[in-house]
């Protein structure tokens, strides 16, 4: 069972910007090959960092307002939020260690 949260245009402000723990947001789409490559990594991290970091996904096709707000032009795009602000980001498919290093920097 995944601990991933589905972030949407309607819950983003509450779930991400209002979160009291750091948040990793994966902007993705069904048709995106590299997104499917890092999807399982993001799933694993959601389990491994449960309680320390909130991890979830935004489907860019279904939630265009949030994608536009954060200037998402290439996916996958991982945005790291702390205290409601973007503190780091990764664009493209990267090894799990790269993502973990940025998560460690936030907690």
Protein Blocks (a to p, Z undefined) as FASTA:
>chain_A
ZZbdcddfklmmmmmmmpcbdcddddddfklmklmmmmmmmmmmmmmmgojaccddddfk
lmmmlmmmnopabdcdddddeehiafbdcedjddfklmmmmmmmmZZ
